[in-house]
Amino acid sequence: MEAFSPTPPPWIEKAVHATQFCCPRCRASATAAQKVWINRRAPVISEDYRRKWQEFYLCECEQGWWAWSSDRPPSDLFKAEE
């Protein structure tokens, strides 16, 4: 995958903004994506001065979609300390 490439791949041109952090067509999660690209060249600064990036995903169903990195749900791999 070209996730950190400085050059955007052509498939992001038709990507749609997902209001939930999943494919808007088939509801597959980001982990099921065929390809990923993160737009790290243009971060946005939020109200609380945190950076967020556009994350682009190409789903198995061939739908390109994007969402803000700040909208990504917490990882199942991370276990919070009790």
Secondary structure, DSSP 8 states (H G I E B T S, - for coil): --TT-SS--GGGGG-EE-SSSB-TTT--BGGG-SEEEEEEEEEEE-TTS-EEEEEEEE-TTS-EEEEEGGGS---TT-----
